[in-house]
Amino acid sequence: MTADRAESTQTGNTRTGDTRIIWLSDLHFEEYGTVLGHDPRARLDVTISFINKNYGAADLCLISGDMVETATPANYRALATELDRLAIPWWPMTGNHDDRAMVPEHLGLPDGAMPGFAQYAIELPQARVLCLDSLNPGVASGLLCAERLDWLERALLANPDKATLVFLHHPPMALDLPMLDPDRLENGAALLDLLARFPAVRQLCFGHVHRPVSGHIGRIAFSSLRSALYQAPPPVPTWNWESFTPAAEAPDLGIITLHDDQTNIAFLPFCAVSLGVNGVPH
């Protein structure tokens, strides 16, 4: 499976013209049952059908972490079976719900991934994509240890002038989301200081917050993405974890189009708000 996906990714990008990445985040997949009243199998099924129907010629799909709700071999195996229905190559990232050893074992990683971590680079004609492993086991917040940051620095130095997009699960900065900001990347400043040294880094993409937020920090643009399963409420009216109820908002996928001198990110809802929620059928 992994070799076939890697070959497809490479050969799919030898053509001239634009490159298209489908971006998903926070699947929170479970083989059985629901998550906060949402059916992850129904949501993933319609996600895959939507992509295959409308974006089956895209170059690849990246999923920015929280692949599963509960990290078990059975959940990862079932998820891999579902994702292999995609007409395009797909690659996973780790989130705080994931297990670092199970992700490569059951979902696979591209050739050349960093040993011991779910961290890797994908070279595309218009840009390089660096996918980081921000998992900090046992806690909701993220962390990039010295070893992972060293890998990132070496990857950037290998081709410092090539346009670069960086993906990870945890945002490295506060996003003015009071209940969610404490669980961001713990050493986000170290990551941002490193990226600031390389003007070719154009874009940060992350999940985790289950909300769409865009902006820039210094010269680097950033975007977060709604979950493919359920959404966190907006910051107003005020809420806390005791009163948490998923927002009645449809899930999104990101459509990232790489031109030679421009990157566009469009956010596209792919199903009704009610699909797979509290027993509403597919």
Buried (B, 14 or more C-beta within 10 A) or exposed (E): EBEEBBEBBBEBBEEEEBBBBBBBBBBBBBBEEBBEEBBBBBBBBBBBBBBBEBBEEBBBBBBBBBBBBBBBEEBBBBBBEBBBEBBBBBBBBBBBBBBBEBBBBBBBBBEEBBEEBBBBBBBBBBBBBBBBBBBBEEEBBBBBEEEBBEBBBEBBEEBEEBBBBBBBBBBBBEBEBEBBBEBBBBBBEBBBEBBEEBEBBBBBBBBBBBBBBEEEBEEBBBBBBBBBBBBBBEBEEEBEEEEEEBBEBBBBBBBBBBEEEEBEBEBBEBBEEEBBBEEBEE
